[in-house]
Amino acid sequence: METEIKKYSFKEGLKLEFEILDLEQVYRSKKEMMTQPHRAQFFHIVWIEKGSGTHFIDFNPVLIEDNTVFFVPQNSVNKFDANGSYKGKVILFTDSFFCKNQQDAQFLNTSLLFSNIYPIAKTMVNPLGGELKSLINGMESEYQRESDAAQYHILHNMLHIFLLQAERDMKKQGVEELKQGVNFDNLLKFKELLDTNFRIEKSVKKYASDLNLSEKQLHKSTTSLLDKTPKQIIDERILLEAKRLLVHSKQSIKEVAYELGYDEPTNFIKYFRKHLHFTPAEFRERN
């Protein structure tokens, strides 16, 4: 199998799986790596004080604008703009750093900022100050001081407050949160199971059974919140991974088909063309 999408784990040797860095400096020193598609196995918070260009997260364009913050989920394919300008701060952290308990994990999984049930999150910030600016300045000061037993807890708490405040600001700017309840819980469990099994399991009936739901219950949960059937959500997940591999790796069409669970590459080609109206080869060439 040829080259897959490059993966980057968190930097080794740090006491904490958390960093807050000068964005312009990092971009300048790591530009060749950052402007190639890569799958980072940690979360990004990108604070743009001044910038221009278009950033891509899993084929979703994010306009780089002054005084904005956008949020990059872990394991998404991330690509910085080679002709862009990035001035500001970037916060990097892992789920191991953030998730001290089940409540922390639940927060990340349901957050407007990082959950895969929502679009890529972006919010405007006050250039003259405000809560987010104070919090990021506080985190930077704490991060730069000499490490002690309290540092992890202080940074963790400040990061959690920062994310809560960012969610609050997004809601004030008109972003709507999905209604919590049984359907929401079923949707989250379905998406989590799908992320793990989409390569080997493509049956709505099997997912419903594994979740101890009827197909009707699963259908109600997805359509009432996202206006999408379970089958549409399964197709979207398979096609996203197919597009990632076709554009961001050098695997052959046959290798991509096998990786996605297709024994016959011709079946994958038919499936891809049915949903996107291009063959895999045409899509790769266009992108």
KARA-V333382 format. One record per run of one state. SS is the DSSP state (~ for helix, > for strand, _ for the rest). FROM is the first residue (numbers start at 1). TO is the last residue. Records with the same first field share a line. If there is no record, write none. Layout:
SS = FROM-TO ; FROM-TO
This chain:
_ = 1-5 ; 9-17 ; 30-30 ; 35-37 ; 41-42 ; 53-53 ; 58-59 ; 64-67 ; 73-76 ; 80-84 ; 94-94 ; 99-101 ; 111-121 ; 125-130 ; 145-150 ; 173-181 ; 198-203 ; 211-214 ; 227-229 ; 249-252 ; 260-264 ; 277-279 ; 287-287
> = 6-8 ; 18-22 ; 38-40 ; 43-52 ; 54-57 ; 60-63 ; 68-72 ; 77-79 ; 85-93 ; 122-124
~ = 23-29 ; 31-34 ; 95-98 ; 102-110 ; 131-144 ; 151-172 ; 182-197 ; 204-210 ; 215-226 ; 230-248 ; 253-259 ; 265-276 ; 280-286
